[in-house]
Amino acid sequence: MIPFKYKGYTITVEGVITPSTNSVKFSFDNGMDSNTHILKLNTDDDKKWHNVVNKLKNSVNARLLYLQQRQ
């Protein structure tokens, strides 16, 4: 998957997403805040690229909400 930017973070996925993939490692970084997570892909619907992108964006949004609540 090609790295992309979302809300100032560069999101990269390590590995490929195929029908036999159960999980994929991804990271997002904005230069000051770096995070690495594992995304579980349980169903065939989860493995569709647009659903993966939405899950990655949700992870960034959750991180931003967490950082906002800590202030």
PyMOL Python script that loads the backbone (N, CA, C, O; Angstrom):
from pymol import cmd

cmd.read_pdbstr("""\
ATOM      1  N   MET A   1       0.855  -1.175   0.000  1.00  0.00           N
ATOM      2  CA  MET A   1       0.000   0.000   0.000  1.00  0.00           C
ATOM      3  C   MET A   1       0.900   1.236   0.000  1.00  0.00           C
ATOM      4  O   MET A   1       1.916   1.273   0.694  1.00  0.00           O
ATOM      5  N   ILE A   2       0.532   2.212  -0.755  1.00  0.00           N
ATOM      6  CA  ILE A   2       1.308   3.434  -0.888  1.00  0.00           C
ATOM      7  C   ILE A   2       1.121   4.290   0.368  1.00  0.00           C
ATOM      8  O   ILE A   2      -0.008   4.478   0.821  1.00  0.00           O
ATOM      9  N   PRO A   3       2.227   4.817   0.942  1.00  0.00           N
ATOM     10  CA  PRO A   3       2.078   5.716   2.097  1.00  0.00           C
ATOM     11  C   PRO A   3       1.238   6.935   1.715  1.00  0.00           C
ATOM     12  O   PRO A   3       1.308   7.421   0.586  1.00  0.00           O
ATOM     13  N   PHE A   4       0.450   7.417   2.666  1.00  0.00           N
ATOM     14  CA  PHE A   4      -0.351   8.606   2.406  1.00  0.00           C
ATOM     15  C   PHE A   4      -0.373   9.474   3.641  1.00  0.00           C
ATOM     16  O   PHE A   4      -0.016   9.029   4.731  1.00  0.00           O
ATOM     17  N   LYS A   5      -0.798  10.728   3.467  1.00  0.00           N
ATOM     18  CA  LYS A   5      -0.860  11.682   4.568  1.00  0.00           C
ATOM     19  C   LYS A   5      -2.303  11.885   4.985  1.00  0.00           C
ATOM     20  O   LYS A   5      -3.219  11.895   4.162  1.00  0.00           O
ATOM     21  N   TYR A   6      -2.481  12.049   6.311  1.00  0.00           N
ATOM     22  CA  TYR A   6      -3.801  12.330   6.862  1.00  0.00           C
ATOM     23  C   TYR A   6      -3.608  13.154   8.121  1.00  0.00           C
ATOM     24  O   TYR A   6      -2.954  12.712   9.065  1.00  0.00           O
ATOM     25  N   LYS A   7      -4.171  14.341   8.137  1.00  0.00           N
ATOM     26  CA  LYS A   7      -4.108  15.260   9.276  1.00  0.00           C
ATOM     27  C   LYS A   7      -2.684  15.479   9.772  1.00  0.00           C
ATOM     28  O   LYS A   7      -2.441  15.529  10.978  1.00  0.00           O
ATOM     29  N   GLY A   8      -1.746  15.608   8.842  1.00  0.00           N
ATOM     30  CA  GLY A   8      -0.358  15.883   9.188  1.00  0.00           C
ATOM     31  C   GLY A   8       0.485  14.653   9.465  1.00  0.00           C
ATOM     32  O   GLY A   8       1.699  14.774   9.631  1.00  0.00           O
ATOM     33  N   TYR A   9      -0.109  13.487   9.519  1.00  0.00           N
ATOM     34  CA  TYR A   9       0.617  12.241   9.767  1.00  0.00           C
ATOM     35  C   TYR A   9       0.866  11.523   8.443  1.00  0.00           C
ATOM     36  O   TYR A   9       0.005  11.502   7.563  1.00  0.00           O
ATOM     37  N   THR A  10       2.041  10.941   8.314  1.00  0.00           N
ATOM     38  CA  THR A  10       2.333  10.074   7.190  1.00  0.00           C
ATOM     39  C   THR A  10       2.061   8.647   7.641  1.00  0.00           C
ATOM     40  O   THR A  10       2.671   8.158   8.591  1.00  0.00           O
ATOM     41  N   ILE A  11       1.144   7.987   6.954  1.00  0.00           N
ATOM     42  CA  ILE A  11       0.726   6.632   7.316  1.00  0.00           C
ATOM     43  C   ILE A  11       1.362   5.647   6.349  1.00  0.00           C
ATOM     44  O   ILE A  11       1.232   5.782   5.133  1.00  0.00           O
ATOM     45  N   THR A  12       2.056   4.648   6.907  1.00  0.00           N
ATOM     46  CA  THR A  12       2.674   3.612   6.089  1.00  0.00           C
ATOM     47  C   THR A  12       2.229   2.244   6.587  1.00  0.00           C
ATOM     48  O   THR A  12       2.091   2.017   7.789  1.00  0.00           O
ATOM     49  N   VAL A  13       2.010   1.351   5.654  1.00  0.00           N
ATOM     50  CA  VAL A  13       1.614  -0.024   5.958  1.00  0.00           C
ATOM     51  C   VAL A  13       2.758  -0.933   5.546  1.00  0.00           C
ATOM     52  O   VAL A  13       3.235  -0.867   4.413  1.00  0.00           O
ATOM     53  N   GLU A  14       3.200  -1.785   6.470  1.00  0.00           N
ATOM     54  CA  GLU A  14       4.280  -2.723   6.181  1.00  0.00           C
ATOM     55  C   GLU A  14       3.679  -4.044   5.743  1.00  0.00           C
ATOM     56  O   GLU A  14       2.919  -4.665   6.485  1.00  0.00           O
ATOM     57  N   GLY A  15       4.017  -4.465   4.554  1.00  0.00           N
ATOM     58  CA  GLY A  15       3.483  -5.712   4.019  1.00  0.00           C
ATOM     59  C   GLY A  15       2.362  -5.451   3.036  1.00  0.00           C
ATOM     60  O   GLY A  15       2.037  -4.305   2.724  1.00  0.00           O
ATOM     61  N   VAL A  16       1.784  -6.525   2.559  1.00  0.00           N
ATOM     62  CA  VAL A  16       0.697  -6.434   1.589  1.00  0.00           C
ATOM     63  C   VAL A  16      -0.572  -6.993   2.209  1.00  0.00           C
ATOM     64  O   VAL A  16      -0.529  -7.795   3.141  1.00  0.00           O
ATOM     65  N   ILE A  17      -1.685  -6.560   1.679  1.00  0.00           N
ATOM     66  CA  ILE A  17      -2.979  -7.032   2.152  1.00  0.00           C
ATOM     67  C   ILE A  17      -3.548  -7.952   1.083  1.00  0.00           C
ATOM     68  O   ILE A  17      -3.863  -7.514  -0.023  1.00  0.00           O
ATOM     69  N   THR A  18      -3.676  -9.230   1.421  1.00  0.00           N
ATOM     70  CA  THR A  18      -4.205 -10.239   0.512  1.00  0.00           C
ATOM     71  C   THR A  18      -5.373 -10.939   1.201  1.00  0.00           C
ATOM     72  O   THR A  18      -5.594 -10.723   2.392  1.00  0.00           O
ATOM     73  N   PRO A  19      -6.116 -11.762   0.490  1.00  0.00           N
ATOM     74  CA  PRO A  19      -7.214 -12.487   1.129  1.00  0.00           C
ATOM     75  C   PRO A  19      -6.772 -13.389   2.284  1.00  0.00           C
ATOM     76  O   PRO A  19      -7.586 -13.723   3.146  1.00  0.00           O
ATOM     77  N   SER A  20      -5.501 -13.789   2.315  1.00  0.00           N
ATOM     78  CA  SER A  20      -5.025 -14.657   3.395  1.00  0.00           C
ATOM     79  C   SER A  20      -4.392 -13.881   4.551  1.00  0.00           C
ATOM     80  O   SER A  20      -3.961 -14.489   5.531  1.00  0.00           O
ATOM     81  N   THR A  21      -4.328 -12.560   4.456  1.00  0.00           N
ATOM     82  CA  THR A  21      -3.730 -11.735   5.504  1.00  0.00           C
ATOM     83  C   THR A  21      -4.690 -11.603   6.683  1.00  0.00           C
ATOM     84  O   THR A  21      -5.861 -11.269   6.500  1.00  0.00           O
ATOM     85  N   ASN A  22      -4.194 -11.866   7.894  1.00  0.00           N
ATOM     86  CA  ASN A  22      -5.014 -11.727   9.095  1.00  0.00           C
ATOM     87  C   ASN A  22      -4.719 -10.449   9.862  1.00  0.00           C
ATOM     88  O   ASN A  22      -5.588  -9.921  10.557  1.00  0.00           O
ATOM     89  N   SER A  23      -3.500  -9.952   9.737  1.00  0.00           N
ATOM     90  CA  SER A  23      -3.134  -8.708  10.406  1.00  0.00           C
ATOM     91  C   SER A  23      -2.027  -8.032   9.618  1.00  0.00           C
ATOM     92  O   SER A  23      -1.298  -8.675   8.863  1.00  0.00           O
ATOM     93  N   VAL A  24      -1.916  -6.734   9.804  1.00  0.00           N
ATOM     94  CA  VAL A  24      -0.904  -5.960   9.101  1.00  0.00           C
ATOM     95  C   VAL A  24      -0.367  -4.905  10.064  1.00  0.00           C
ATOM     96  O   VAL A  24      -1.118  -4.323  10.846  1.00  0.00           O
ATOM     97  N   LYS A  25       0.933  -4.670   9.997  1.00  0.00           N
ATOM     98  CA  LYS A  25       1.576  -3.682  10.844  1.00  0.00           C
ATOM     99  C   LYS A  25       1.567  -2.339  10.110  1.00  0.00           C
ATOM    100  O   LYS A  25       1.885  -2.265   8.923  1.00  0.00           O
ATOM    101  N   PHE A  26       1.196  -1.275  10.840  1.00  0.00           N
ATOM    102  CA  PHE A  26       1.209   0.046  10.236  1.00  0.00           C
ATOM    103  C   PHE A  26       1.755   1.053  11.232  1.00  0.00           C
ATOM    104  O   PHE A  26       1.745   0.831  12.443  1.00  0.00           O
ATOM    105  N   SER A  27       2.230   2.165  10.690  1.00  0.00           N
ATOM    106  CA  SER A  27       2.740   3.223  11.546  1.00  0.00           C
ATOM    107  C   SER A  27       2.295   4.563  10.993  1.00  0.00           C
ATOM    108  O   SER A  27       2.049   4.718   9.797  1.00  0.00           O
ATOM    109  N   PHE A  28       2.198   5.524  11.897  1.00  0.00           N
ATOM    110  CA  PHE A  28       1.925   6.892  11.472  1.00  0.00           C
ATOM    111  C   PHE A  28       2.799   7.835  12.274  1.00  0.00           C
ATOM    112  O   PHE A  28       3.001   7.660  13.476  1.00  0.00           O
ATOM    113  N   ASP A  29       3.316   8.848  11.574  1.00  0.00           N
ATOM    114  CA  ASP A  29       4.329   9.723  12.143  1.00  0.00           C
ATOM    115  C   ASP A  29       4.139  11.132  11.597  1.00  0.00           C
ATOM    116  O   ASP A  29       3.874  11.315  10.409  1.00  0.00           O
ATOM    117  N   ASN A  30       4.276  12.135  12.479  1.00  0.00           N
ATOM    118  CA  ASN A  30       4.204  13.515  12.016  1.00  0.00           C
ATOM    119  C   ASN A  30       5.487  14.280  12.319  1.00  0.00           C
ATOM    120  O   ASN A  30       5.506  15.509  12.248  1.00  0.00           O
ATOM    121  N   GLY A  31       6.556  13.569  12.656  1.00  0.00           N
ATOM    122  CA  GLY A  31       7.824  14.206  12.965  1.00  0.00           C
ATOM    123  C   GLY A  31       8.046  14.353  14.461  1.00  0.00           C
ATOM    124  O   GLY A  31       9.189  14.314  14.916  1.00  0.00           O
ATOM    125  N   MET A  32       6.997  14.518  15.225  1.00  0.00           N
ATOM    126  CA  MET A  32       7.101  14.650  16.672  1.00  0.00           C
ATOM    127  C   MET A  32       6.440  13.484  17.400  1.00  0.00           C
ATOM    128  O   MET A  32       6.849  13.125  18.503  1.00  0.00           O
ATOM    129  N   ASP A  33       5.439  12.906  16.796  1.00  0.00           N
ATOM    130  CA  ASP A  33       4.666  11.831  17.411  1.00  0.00           C
ATOM    131  C   ASP A  33       4.685  10.630  16.472  1.00  0.00           C
ATOM    132  O   ASP A  33       4.121  10.677  15.378  1.00  0.00           O
ATOM    133  N   SER A  34       5.333   9.562  16.904  1.00  0.00           N
ATOM    134  CA  SER A  34       5.456   8.370  16.078  1.00  0.00           C
ATOM    135  C   SER A  34       4.749   7.202  16.755  1.00  0.00           C
ATOM    136  O   SER A  34       4.936   6.978  17.951  1.00  0.00           O
ATOM    137  N   ASN A  35       3.947   6.461  16.013  1.00  0.00           N
ATOM    138  CA  ASN A  35       3.165   5.352  16.550  1.00  0.00           C
ATOM    139  C   ASN A  35       3.230   4.160  15.608  1.00  0.00           C
ATOM    140  O   ASN A  35       3.260   4.318  14.387  1.00  0.00           O
ATOM    141  N   THR A  36       3.253   2.963  16.191  1.00  0.00           N
ATOM    142  CA  THR A  36       3.214   1.723  15.427  1.00  0.00           C
ATOM    143  C   THR A  36       2.148   0.827  16.034  1.00  0.00           C
ATOM    144  O   THR A  36       2.098   0.646  17.250  1.00  0.00           O
ATOM    145  N   HIS A  37       1.298   0.268  15.186  1.00  0.00           N
ATOM    146  CA  HIS A  37       0.196  -0.572  15.641  1.00  0.00           C
ATOM    147  C   HIS A  37       0.037  -1.770  14.711  1.00  0.00           C
ATOM    148  O   HIS A  37       0.609  -1.809  13.622  1.00  0.00           O
ATOM    149  N   ILE A  38      -0.740  -2.732  15.156  1.00  0.00           N
ATOM    150  CA  ILE A  38      -1.107  -3.885  14.321  1.00  0.00           C
ATOM    151  C   ILE A  38      -2.608  -3.827  14.098  1.00  0.00           C
ATOM    152  O   ILE A  38      -3.383  -3.720  15.049  1.00  0.00           O
ATOM    153  N   LEU A  39      -3.011  -3.897  12.846  1.00  0.00           N
ATOM    154  CA  LEU A  39      -4.413  -3.846  12.463  1.00  0.00           C
ATOM    155  C   LEU A  39      -4.894  -5.257  12.171  1.00  0.00           C
ATOM    156  O   LEU A  39      -4.335  -5.940  11.313  1.00  0.00           O
ATOM    157  N   LYS A  40      -5.926  -5.698  12.877  1.00  0.00           N
ATOM    158  CA  LYS A  40      -6.509  -7.019  12.651  1.00  0.00           C
ATOM    159  C   LYS A  40      -7.502  -6.941  11.508  1.00  0.00           C
ATOM    160  O   LYS A  40      -8.335  -6.036  11.460  1.00  0.00           O
ATOM    161  N   LEU A  41      -7.412  -7.889  10.591  1.00  0.00           N
ATOM    162  CA  LEU A  41      -8.308  -7.982   9.445  1.00  0.00           C
ATOM    163  C   LEU A  41      -9.059  -9.303   9.571  1.00  0.00           C
ATOM    164  O   LEU A  41      -8.602 -10.333   9.075  1.00  0.00           O
ATOM    165  N   ASN A  42     -10.202  -9.270  10.229  1.00  0.00           N
ATOM    166  CA  ASN A  42     -10.921 -10.500  10.564  1.00  0.00           C
ATOM    167  C   ASN A  42     -11.785 -11.031   9.432  1.00  0.00           C
ATOM    168  O   ASN A  42     -11.840 -12.244   9.224  1.00  0.00           O
ATOM    169  N   THR A  43     -12.455 -10.167   8.702  1.00  0.00           N
ATOM    170  CA  THR A  43     -13.377 -10.621   7.661  1.00  0.00           C
ATOM    171  C   THR A  43     -12.873 -10.215   6.282  1.00  0.00           C
ATOM    172  O   THR A  43     -11.948  -9.413   6.160  1.00  0.00           O
ATOM    173  N   ASP A  44     -13.483 -10.770   5.256  1.00  0.00           N
ATOM    174  CA  ASP A  44     -13.128 -10.387   3.889  1.00  0.00           C
ATOM    175  C   ASP A  44     -13.456  -8.929   3.635  1.00  0.00           C
ATOM    176  O   ASP A  44     -12.768  -8.264   2.860  1.00  0.00           O
ATOM    177  N   ASP A  45     -14.493  -8.425   4.274  1.00  0.00           N
ATOM    178  CA  ASP A  45     -14.864  -7.020   4.113  1.00  0.00           C
ATOM    179  C   ASP A  45     -13.806  -6.103   4.721  1.00  0.00           C
ATOM    180  O   ASP A  45     -13.559  -5.016   4.198  1.00  0.00           O
ATOM    181  N   ASP A  46     -13.183  -6.525   5.812  1.00  0.00           N
ATOM    182  CA  ASP A  46     -12.114  -5.742   6.434  1.00  0.00           C
ATOM    183  C   ASP A  46     -10.910  -5.590   5.524  1.00  0.00           C
ATOM    184  O   ASP A  46     -10.164  -4.617   5.643  1.00  0.00           O
ATOM    185  N   LYS A  47     -10.708  -6.534   4.618  1.00  0.00           N
ATOM    186  CA  LYS A  47      -9.518  -6.547   3.774  1.00  0.00           C
ATOM    187  C   LYS A  47      -9.645  -5.685   2.522  1.00  0.00           C
ATOM    188  O   LYS A  47      -8.681  -5.551   1.768  1.00  0.00           O
ATOM    189  N   LYS A  48     -10.799  -5.109   2.291  1.00  0.00           N
ATOM    190  CA  LYS A  48     -10.973  -4.208   1.152  1.00  0.00           C
ATOM    191  C   LYS A  48     -10.224  -2.915   1.449  1.00  0.00           C
ATOM    192  O   LYS A  48     -10.251  -2.417   2.574  1.00  0.00           O
ATOM    193  N   TRP A  49      -9.547  -2.369   0.421  1.00  0.00           N
ATOM    194  CA  TRP A  49      -8.628  -1.260   0.654  1.00  0.00           C
ATOM    195  C   TRP A  49      -9.310  -0.049   1.256  1.00  0.00           C
ATOM    196  O   TRP A  49      -8.716   0.620   2.102  1.00  0.00           O
ATOM    197  N   HIS A  50     -10.551   0.264   0.849  1.00  0.00           N
ATOM    198  CA  HIS A  50     -11.199   1.456   1.393  1.00  0.00           C
ATOM    199  C   HIS A  50     -11.548   1.279   2.866  1.00  0.00           C
ATOM    200  O   HIS A  50     -11.549   2.253   3.618  1.00  0.00           O
ATOM    201  N   ASN A  51     -11.844   0.057   3.288  1.00  0.00           N
ATOM    202  CA  ASN A  51     -12.100  -0.186   4.705  1.00  0.00           C
ATOM    203  C   ASN A  51     -10.807  -0.124   5.516  1.00  0.00           C
ATOM    204  O   ASN A  51     -10.811   0.349   6.653  1.00  0.00           O
ATOM    205  N   VAL A  52      -9.704  -0.596   4.941  1.00  0.00           N
ATOM    206  CA  VAL A  52      -8.407  -0.501   5.616  1.00  0.00           C
ATOM    207  C   VAL A  52      -8.027   0.964   5.798  1.00  0.00           C
ATOM    208  O   VAL A  52      -7.581   1.360   6.875  1.00  0.00           O
ATOM    209  N   VAL A  53      -8.199   1.764   4.762  1.00  0.00           N
ATOM    210  CA  VAL A  53      -7.880   3.187   4.854  1.00  0.00           C
ATOM    211  C   VAL A  53      -8.736   3.854   5.931  1.00  0.00           C
ATOM    212  O   VAL A  53      -8.226   4.671   6.698  1.00  0.00           O
ATOM    213  N   ASN A  54     -10.013   3.525   6.003  1.00  0.00           N
ATOM    214  CA  ASN A  54     -10.878   4.104   7.035  1.00  0.00           C
ATOM    215  C   ASN A  54     -10.424   3.693   8.435  1.00  0.00           C
ATOM    216  O   ASN A  54     -10.467   4.509   9.355  1.00  0.00           O
ATOM    217  N   LYS A  55      -9.993   2.455   8.613  1.00  0.00           N
ATOM    218  CA  LYS A  55      -9.506   2.000   9.915  1.00  0.00           C
ATOM    219  C   LYS A  55      -8.223   2.728  10.297  1.00  0.00           C
ATOM    220  O   LYS A  55      -8.029   3.075  11.462  1.00  0.00           O
ATOM    221  N   LEU A  56      -7.346   2.960   9.322  1.00  0.00           N
ATOM    222  CA  LEU A  56      -6.116   3.697   9.590  1.00  0.00           C
ATOM    223  C   LEU A  56      -6.419   5.139   9.982  1.00  0.00           C
ATOM    224  O   LEU A  56      -5.808   5.677  10.905  1.00  0.00           O
ATOM    225  N   LYS A  57      -7.360   5.761   9.284  1.00  0.00           N
ATOM    226  CA  LYS A  57      -7.756   7.127   9.625  1.00  0.00           C
ATOM    227  C   LYS A  57      -8.381   7.184  11.016  1.00  0.00           C
ATOM    228  O   LYS A  57      -8.147   8.138  11.758  1.00  0.00           O
ATOM    229  N   ASN A  58      -9.170   6.175  11.377  1.00  0.00           N
ATOM    230  CA  ASN A  58      -9.762   6.126  12.715  1.00  0.00           C
ATOM    231  C   ASN A  58      -8.682   6.025  13.786  1.00  0.00           C
ATOM    232  O   ASN A  58      -8.836   6.587  14.870  1.00  0.00           O
ATOM    233  N   SER A  59      -7.601   5.323  13.501  1.00  0.00           N
ATOM    234  CA  SER A  59      -6.494   5.221  14.457  1.00  0.00           C
ATOM    235  C   SER A  59      -5.830   6.576  14.672  1.00  0.00           C
ATOM    236  O   SER A  59      -5.489   6.930  15.801  1.00  0.00           O
ATOM    237  N   VAL A  60      -5.646   7.330  13.600  1.00  0.00           N
ATOM    238  CA  VAL A  60      -5.069   8.673  13.719  1.00  0.00           C
ATOM    239  C   VAL A  60      -6.013   9.576  14.510  1.00  0.00           C
ATOM    240  O   VAL A  60      -5.575  10.328  15.381  1.00  0.00           O
ATOM    241  N   ASN A  61      -7.308   9.502  14.205  1.00  0.00           N
ATOM    242  CA  ASN A  61      -8.285  10.323  14.927  1.00  0.00           C
ATOM    243  C   ASN A  61      -8.307   9.980  16.414  1.00  0.00           C
ATOM    244  O   ASN A  61      -8.421  10.875  17.251  1.00  0.00           O
ATOM    245  N   ALA A  62      -8.202   8.704  16.750  1.00  0.00           N
ATOM    246  CA  ALA A  62      -8.181   8.287  18.157  1.00  0.00           C
ATOM    247  C   ALA A  62      -6.932   8.822  18.851  1.00  0.00           C
ATOM    248  O   ALA A  62      -7.002   9.245  20.005  1.00  0.00           O
ATOM    249  N   ARG A  63      -5.799   8.809  18.168  1.00  0.00           N
ATOM    250  CA  ARG A  63      -4.560   9.340  18.746  1.00  0.00           C
ATOM    251  C   ARG A  63      -4.679  10.835  18.981  1.00  0.00           C
ATOM    252  O   ARG A  63      -4.263  11.325  20.030  1.00  0.00           O
ATOM    253  N   LEU A  64      -5.239  11.571  18.028  1.00  0.00           N
ATOM    254  CA  LEU A  64      -5.407  13.013  18.190  1.00  0.00           C
ATOM    255  C   LEU A  64      -6.356  13.325  19.343  1.00  0.00           C
ATOM    256  O   LEU A  64      -6.121  14.269  20.098  1.00  0.00           O
ATOM    257  N   LEU A  65      -7.416  12.550  19.485  1.00  0.00           N
ATOM    258  CA  LEU A  65      -8.353  12.741  20.590  1.00  0.00           C
ATOM    259  C   LEU A  65      -7.663  12.469  21.923  1.00  0.00           C
ATOM    260  O   LEU A  65      -7.864  13.210  22.885  1.00  0.00           O
ATOM    261  N   TYR A  66      -6.865  11.431  21.985  1.00  0.00           N
ATOM    262  CA  TYR A  66      -6.107  11.110  23.197  1.00  0.00           C
ATOM    263  C   TYR A  66      -5.164  12.258  23.580  1.00  0.00           C
ATOM    264  O   TYR A  66      -5.111  12.665  24.740  1.00  0.00           O
ATOM    265  N   LEU A  67      -4.420  12.775  22.588  1.00  0.00           N
ATOM    266  CA  LEU A  67      -3.491  13.867  22.860  1.00  0.00           C
ATOM    267  C   LEU A  67      -4.245  15.124  23.303  1.00  0.00           C
ATOM    268  O   LEU A  67      -3.766  15.858  24.167  1.00  0.00           O
ATOM    269  N   GLN A  68      -5.396  15.369  22.730  1.00  0.00           N
ATOM    270  CA  GLN A  68      -6.203  16.533  23.098  1.00  0.00           C
ATOM    271  C   GLN A  68      -6.715  16.407  24.527  1.00  0.00           C
ATOM    272  O   GLN A  68      -6.746  17.401  25.253  1.00  0.00           O
ATOM    273  N   GLN A  69      -7.109  15.230  24.944  1.00  0.00           N
ATOM    274  CA  GLN A  69      -7.634  15.026  26.287  1.00  0.00           C
ATOM    275  C   GLN A  69      -6.549  15.093  27.354  1.00  0.00           C
ATOM    276  O   GLN A  69      -6.854  15.371  28.514  1.00  0.00           O
ATOM    277  N   ARG A  70      -5.304  14.848  26.998  1.00  0.00           N
ATOM    278  CA  ARG A  70      -4.212  14.908  27.947  1.00  0.00           C
ATOM    279  C   ARG A  70      -3.809  16.334  28.279  1.00  0.00           C
ATOM    280  O   ARG A  70      -3.125  16.555  29.278  1.00  0.00           O
ATOM    281  N   GLN A  71      -4.211  17.306  27.474  1.00  0.00           N
ATOM    282  CA  GLN A  71      -3.816  18.708  27.714  1.00  0.00           C
ATOM    283  C   GLN A  71      -4.643  19.326  28.788  1.00  0.00           C
ATOM    284  O   GLN A  71      -4.449  20.496  29.120  1.00  0.00           O
TER     285      GLN A  71
END
""", "prot")
cmd.dss("prot")
cmd.show_as("cartoon", "prot")
cmd.util.cbc("prot")
cmd.orient("prot")
